[in-house]
Amino acid sequence: MSKSTYKVPIGPIHPSLEEPMTFNFEISGERIQAVDLAPGDNHRGIEFMGRNRNIVQIIYLAERICGICSASHPFAFCRAVENAAGIEVPPRAEYIRVIISELERIHSHILWAGVAAHELGFDSVLYLSWKVREEVMDLLELLTGNRVNYGMFMVGGVRRDITEQQIARIRKTLQYYKDVYQKLEDVFLKDPTIALRTKNVGRLTYEEALNLASVGPTARASGVKKDVRQDQPYSAYADLEVRAITPDIYSGKVNGDVFDRIIVRVLEILQSVQIIEQCLDTLPEGEILSEPKIAKLLGTLKKAKGEGVGRHEAPRGEVIHYVKLNESDSPEVWKARAPTYNNLMSWVPMLQNQEVADIPIVIASIDPCIGCMDRVTLVDSHTYTKQILTRAELRKLSIEKTRRILR
Amino acid sequence: MIIMEYYSAKDLLAYLQENLTENIIHSELTSRKAGVKQEEFYNLWVEVKREKFKEAVKLLMKLQYPHIAIIAGSDNGKTIDLVYLFSLFYGDRFKEISLNLKVSLDREKPSLESITDLIPGAQTTEREIKEMLGVEFIGLPDMHNIFLPEDFPKDIFPLRKNQEGLEELLPKES
């Protein structure tokens, strides 16, 4: 380590992001030279817990892996079990699953947009975008009974049907988002200050995104056309035209920076609205569960033997679950992977050579499910004296940079 | 990376069989239908010998840069079984194939060549398997624990079937 660098550990607790994680930065002046990631502060051993539960109990456990992706994990898990045991899902249930997942994507992307604005110092944008998000949260509560952890998914279908009155209410919400979409685009994509703070910041090249196996909007913003809904369409996505959204659709080129990640997420809000509309137009009639009696379902699963992979494109990227059934109550193996797991490594090239004041927005740009920075400890490499920066001070640095640009 | 040519799931299996011949222990092609239109998608399960595992990954590299989702590992009491969940031919509708490469390792001294030199993105998942199941990855650049604390006992692997938790942490019966 050269004399001019010093180490900055960030973490493990951070109030604005959900889960704990530590970043160890090596900094020269204002520039980041190297970064080392240390997750695991919140490892709950969920896969271990799954060994003592039956399949239906695991659905609810999977739902609690993440509060924001609480439709994605049970979706992927149910698909894995269905693939392993050869259970068919009724078409109506497939469509309802997709409607719930796309509603989740709308709320997750708007939530992220608010957080990104907050990190840049635009708190009024945070409040306004979260107000816009409330519409879909209310709808999800109406459809499922809960704002988070919907409890909709079941092996072989969904637990609740969507009624005619609810369809009318969904259409109202979709119209609301179509009306408000132009404003979202104006605020996030046409504002000069957001562009100045995010363009050419936290770049991830196409090759890096491929090499580091990035997923979701992080990969698509770097030009990798990877989207499970497009590549291996499942459920109702097989009937719909879904294309991976890359930033060149909007701006004509792929830069792979934070701004491109904003483009992808904002465009995906509109894409989700269109997907739900198509689903409502062609919603098939019929059953919503292949086996409504849970005891009977568990009996079938107890006799099943086989392996299955369940994939779903969550708001943050691909969620993948692997299940091995071996004629017992609990699965022999259950492996769940959240998208942030794969996107972790992408932070290393993104943060390389960036300024300390850009740390919050670059870290937030992959929409992490783990990641936080309650306080920053600056350790001087010569004297080893510690200087603790609170998270508020770090954000202040970020806000000051925005103000400097605004001047 | 430009895709030379899209393979169907059958062609992909034939390509692997041709190049790996008797080193494939078991292979299975499963398909499922999706949606009202009943479009098919494929899962290819291939178990290869431990010695030829890296060669199999190199074969995939010739087709398209394979996307590795995760390694799922399990301990069945005799062997440590790993399943590498790859996806190939992404980028277009209905073209993607899930390739699940399986490899079985000796439980007493499980070791496998690291693929991080081919796919750097495999590092996180290899480190996880290393600390959770005790598989030694030869050539893994970063050997630090990723999810477990650094001072965690080196001979305890939490996801092995014989693990019941650390003895001193379990509540004592009074």
Chai-1 contact restraints between the chains, C-beta under 6 A:
chainA,res_idxA,chainB,res_idxB,connection_type,confidence,min_distance_angstrom,max_distance_angstrom,comment,restraint_id
A,G40,B,F147,contact,1.0,0.0,6.0,A-B,restraint_1
A,H43,B,F147,contact,1.0,0.0,6.0,A-B,restraint_2
A,N83,B,R32,contact,1.0,0.0,6.0,A-B,restraint_3
A,P91,B,V36,contact,1.0,0.0,6.0,A-B,restraint_4
A,L210,B,Y65,contact,1.0,0.0,6.0,A-B,restraint_5
A,N211,B,P120,contact,1.0,0.0,6.0,A-B,restraint_6
A,L212,B,P120,contact,1.0,0.0,6.0,A-B,restraint_7
A,L212,B,G121,contact,1.0,0.0,6.0,A-B,restraint_8
A,A213,B,H67,contact,1.0,0.0,6.0,A-B,restraint_9
A,A213,B,I68,contact,1.0,0.0,6.0,A-B,restraint_10
A,A213,B,G121,contact,1.0,0.0,6.0,A-B,restraint_11
A,K225,B,G91,contact,1.0,0.0,6.0,A-B,restraint_12
A,K226,B,Y90,contact,1.0,0.0,6.0,A-B,restraint_13
A,Q230,B,R93,contact,1.0,0.0,6.0,A-B,restraint_14
A,D231,B,Y90,contact,1.0,0.0,6.0,A-B,restraint_15
A,D231,B,E96,contact,1.0,0.0,6.0,A-B,restraint_16
A,Q232,B,F41,contact,1.0,0.0,6.0,A-B,restraint_17
A,Q232,B,E96,contact,1.0,0.0,6.0,A-B,restraint_18
A,Y234,B,A34,contact,1.0,0.0,6.0,A-B,restraint_19
A,A236,B,G35,contact,1.0,0.0,6.0,A-B,restraint_20
A,A238,B,A34,contact,1.0,0.0,6.0,A-B,restraint_21
A,A238,B,G35,contact,1.0,0.0,6.0,A-B,restraint_22
A,A238,B,E39,contact,1.0,0.0,6.0,A-B,restraint_23
A,D239,B,G35,contact,1.0,0.0,6.0,A-B,restraint_24
A,D239,B,V36,contact,1.0,0.0,6.0,A-B,restraint_25
A,D239,B,K37,contact,1.0,0.0,6.0,A-B,restraint_26
A,V309,B,S98,contact,1.0,0.0,6.0,A-B,restraint_27
A,I320,B,A69,contact,1.0,0.0,6.0,A-B,restraint_28
A,Y322,B,A72,contact,1.0,0.0,6.0,A-B,restraint_29
A,V333,B,S74,contact,1.0,0.0,6.0,A-B,restraint_30
A,K335,B,A72,contact,1.0,0.0,6.0,A-B,restraint_31
A,R337,B,I70,contact,1.0,0.0,6.0,A-B,restraint_32
A,L344,B,T124,contact,1.0,0.0,6.0,A-B,restraint_33
A,M345,B,G121,contact,1.0,0.0,6.0,A-B,restraint_34
